């Protein structure tokens, strides 16, 4: 039964699996959405559609009744989904299989679909173990919708003095030979008097900074500084001039601390990282910078561009008649490992509450009405 034969209801229950008859890569995609929308998946599908369009693969989004013979039918919901014999790829986006009724429904889809797109390789292992073979199953990590990583906010809560006792020059020396990207990973927040002239140097280096300066006659002056401190990721105190009360303020604010190894800075626990000289402070900055770069790299690796690359590669692998795929072994792991995978996932299943049973029955009735 095709989408049109389903009376415009948006679903088809063809009994035969689509046959691969062409060698050309996929040219068009139709993304099927449910009647009710609003979940993050709808945003993701539009990101995918936009990226496919930029690659010259026309992509439409709509209900099942709107299918018009595109190469790929990509169902954003794997329960009660559309399959059509005209499609070269009938694909399911498999989200959360979190109770036994959803597992049963997923099992019934194995004979009608030839593509199963999971949220991760781990989730793919579960589907492969359930299915008994790896055919058409892929695990692609869910992409983020935003690639930017917020810069690390480092606060200095102290007045600045012309004699350089706070060692602020260390900041200039550290970043002098860093790249624009490395400088952009930090925002320095100076809380107190006298920082304006120093920040002119940072401005010349295209560095990020903020200055908070309140009049000593302002009501609640100290509390205003404390409120600004809360926005920081860490307090730094570079001076070796006897210790700073701002270290206590940072502990009050739940903010990490990088401070000189002097006086009452010691013995304050793991939230205070102490350094003995400039080189040790620089190693702490290196650590923060590496963690920030790692976050950015992780998001970039899972960008919508990278995700769509893998998705298109997966779909094309199903329509190229690769003989190697036809001869791959049915079992992907020893039976006891498959059993362990199934047991691990099933151990996290939710109990079938009245609400879950009701939802399962509604989906079953929809599928029966559409089929007959």
N, C-alpha and C positions, 0 to 999 in steps of 0.2 A: 504494500500500500504506500502510495506517495503522500507527500504533504497535502497536495490538492485533494486527494481522495479522503483525507482525514476530515473533510468538511470544514477546513479553515481553523481547526482546533489547535494546530501547531505541532502535532506529533505524528509520527508514522511508526508502525510496528512491522517492518518488512521481515519476513522470515529468513531470507537468504542473505548471506554475507556478500558485500560488494566484491566483484572480481577485478583484479588488476589487469588492465588491457592496454595500457599506454606506457611509453617510456619517458614522455615529456614531464618536466617538473610541474608542480601545481601552479595554476594561473589565477584562480579566484577562490575566495573564502567567504562563507556565510556563517556568521556567529549567531547562534540561537539563544535568545534570552527568555526567561520565564515571564509569566504575566505580572508577578509581583517583583519589584526591583528595590534597590536601595542599599544592597550589601556592597562591600568593597570590591567584590568580584566584577560588578558592572563597570567600575572605574578601570580595573585592570583590563577588561575586554576592550574598552575604548583606547587604552594605551597600545594594546596589541594591534588593533585595527589601524590606528594611526601609523604605527611603525611598518606594518605590512603595506600600507598605501605608499609610504615613502620608498619602498622597495619596488614599486610598480606592480603590486599584487592587489587589485581592487578587492575591497572587503566591505561587506554590508552587515549590519546588525539588525535583527528583527525577530519576530515570532516565527514559529515553525511554518505557518501557512505562507510566509513570505519567501520561502526557499524557491529558487529559480534555476536550479541545475548547476550551481557552483561546484568546483572541484572538491572543496572541503566543506563539510558540515561540522562546525566546532560548537559543541554544546557546553554552555557555561555552567550548566547543572547536569550532573550525571544521573539524577533520578528522573524517570519519566521523560526521556530525551528523544529527540528526533533522529531517525535514521532513514536513509533514502537510497534506493538502488542506483539512482543516477549519479550519486556522489562517488568519486574515486576514493575519498577518505571520509569515513564516518568516525568522528573523533569525540571523545568524552574528556572533559576537564573534571578530574576526580578530586573533590575536596575532602571533607571529613566523613570517613566511615566509622561511626562511633556507636553503633548498636547493631544487633544481629539482624534486624529487619533491613537495614541499609546494605549489609553484606549480602543478604539473599537477593536484593534488587540488583546489586552490582553484578552478581553471578549471572543473572538472567541476561545481562547485556553482552556477555562474551560472544554469543553467537550472532549478534546483530551489528557489532562495531569492530573496526580493525585498528583503532588508535585509542590508547588510554594514557592520558597526560596527567601525571601525578605531581604533587606539590614538592617532592624531593626524591632523591634516590632511595631513601629509607622507605617512603611510602610506596615507591615502585616495587621494592622487594616484597612487600605485603601483597600487592596485586599479582605479581608474578607467582608467588607461592600459592595464592588462591586459584589462579588460572591454570597453573601447572606447566606453563611455558612462558618464555619471554616475548613471544610474538606481539608486536605492536605496543608494548609497554615502555614508557619512558618516564624518568623522574627528573624534572627540571625545577631547581629551587625557585620558589615564588619570588618575583622581582619586587624591589622597593619602588615606591612612587616618587621618591625624592632622593637625589644623590648627594646633596650638600651635607656636609658635616659641620656642625656649629663650631666656631673657633674656641680654643681653650682660653678661658678668662682667668688671668693671673692678676691678683690684687696686691698692691703695696699700700699698707695703711700706716702712713707716717708722714711727717713733714720732711721736706728736702732741705739740705744745708749746702752752702757753697763749698764747704771743705770736702765734700764727697764721702762723708762718713757712712752713708747708706749703700755705697758701692753700686750705685745705679749704672755706672759706666760699664759694668759687666754685661748689662743687657745690650748695649750698643756694640760692644766687642764681639759678643756671641753671634749677633744677627748680621754683622757687617758683610760677611761673605756667604750668607744664606740666599737661597733662591726666593723669588717673589712668592712662590707657593708655600715655602717653609715659613716665611715671615707671616703670611696670611693665616697660618694655623693658630696664631695667638692674638689675643687682645689684652693689652696691659691696662689695668684700671688703677689709677693713682688716686688715693684717698687722702687728702691733706693739702697743706699749703706748699707753695714753692715749686710745683712741678711744671708750670707752663713753659719755662725756658728749656727745660730738658726735653719736653715733648716736641719742641720745634726740631730737635735733632732727629727724633723718631719720624716726624712728618717728612723730613728730607730723605729718609730711607723707605718711605711708603709703608710704614708699619701702622698697625691698628692700635689706637689708644683712646682712653677716656679719662677725663680729669673731673674729680668731684671735690669742689672746694666750697665750704660753707663758712660764713662769717662766724667768728668766735662769739658773736653776740646773738646769733640765730637761736631761737628757742629749740631745744632738743638737738643741738648741733651733733653731739656724739651719737645719738640714736640715728640721725640721718646717715652718718657714715656706716653705722652697723647695718642699716637696711641695704645700703649699696653693696656692702661686703657679702651679703647673702647671695647675690647674683653671680659671685665668682666660683670657679671650680677649685681654685687653690689660692692661699695667701703665700706670698714670698716675702721673706725678710732677709736682706743681704748684709745688714750691718753686723759688725762684731763689737758693738759699743754698749754692751751690758744687757741686751734683751729688750723685747718689745711686748707691751701689754696687748697689742693686736693679735698676738698668738692665742691668747685666751679668747679674744673676740671671735677668732676663726673657729675655735673649738665650740664656742656657744652657737655659732652659725651652722655647724655641721660641715665646715669647709676644710679640705685637706690643707696641709701646711708644709712648705719647704723653708726651713729656717736655719740660721747659723747655729753651730754646735757650741753654744755658750750659755752660761748662767741658768736661769730658770726655764729655758727652752728644753732642757733635758728632762727625761723621765716622764714625758707626757703621753706615752703610748704610741701605737702604730700610726695614728693619724698625723704625727709630726715626723717628717723625714729630715734628718739633720745632715748638714754638710760642713766640712772643715775648711774648704778653700774654694776658689773659683772653679777649678777643674771638676770638683765633685758636684758643684751646682750645675755646671754645664752638662754633666752626665744625667742629672735629673731632667734638664730640659730636653736632652736627647731622647730620654725614655718617653716623655710626654709627646714629643713630636712623632716618634715612631708609632705610638699607639694611635695618634690622630691619623697618620698616614695609612695605618692598617685598616682603620675604620673606613676611610675613603676608598681604599682599594677593594675592600670586601663589597661595598655597595656598587662600585663600578663593575666588578666581576659579575654581579647579578643585575645589571641594568636591564631595562626593557629592550635595549638593542641586543644585548647578549642573549636574553631570554628568547627573543624572536628568532635570532640566528639558529638556536638549537631547536626551536619549534618547527621552523621551516625545514631544517635538515631532517628532522624526524618524519614529517609528512612526506617529504620527497623520497625518503628511504622506503616508504610503503608503496610507491607507484613506479619504481624503476625496474621491477622484475629482477632483482638481484638474486641469482641462483643460490648464492651462499646463504641467504636468509631462509630459503625454502628447506635447506638441509641442516639447519642448526638443531642441536639436540633439544628434545622436548623438556628435559629437566635441567634446571639451571644450578642446582645444588643438591647435595645428598638429601634424602628424604627427611632425615632427622633435623637438618638445618631448616628446611621448609616448615616443618612442624613447629620448630621453636619460633620462627618468625610469626606464624599465625597465632600461636599461643601468646606471644608478647603483645601483639596488637589487640587481640580479643580480651586480654586481661585489663585493658583500659576502656572497654565498652561501658556505656551507660545502661542502666536498667531500663526496660521498656515501661515507661510511665504511661499514664492514660493519654497524655498529650502526644507522646511519640507513637503510640498505637493508633491514635486517631489520624495523625499525619500519614502513617504508612497505609492505612485503609483508604484515605482520600487518593493517594497516589495510585493504589491498586485499582480503584474504581475508575480513575481517569484512563489508565492504560487499557482496561477492559472495554470501556465505551469507545475508545479510539480504535481498538483492534477490530471490534465487531460493528 
